[in-house]
Amino acid sequence: MLCHWDKRATKTCEAIQEAIEDQGLPVFDSEVPNKQQVQNFWFADTRTGDLGGYQDLFTELSQTLKALNP
């Protein structure tokens, strides 16, 4: 999982993903970009609205764990 990545550093992110995959490790599809919105979560009502990629990551992680532990 790549978290708080900077879209301007695409080559770095691609290299990291490649290195992880070369090791045969799984890679989540979800991304959590580095956004000001994420920094404001401490003060926000996160029950509704866009969670900056964390909701997608939670869903993907939950599905993976359920598949591994039926």
Residue pairs with C-beta under 8 A, 6 or more apart in sequence:
1 27
1 28
1 30
1 32
1 57
1 61
2 13
2 16
2 17
2 31
2 32
3 32
3 57
4 32
4 33
4 34
4 38
5 13
5 31
5 32
5 33
5 34
6 33
6 34
7 33
17 27
20 27
21 27
26 64
28 57
28 60
28 61
28 64
29 60
30 53
30 56
30 57
30 59
30 60
31 53
31 56
32 38
32 52
32 53
32 54
32 57
33 52
33 53
35 52
37 50
37 52
38 52
38 54
41 51
41 52
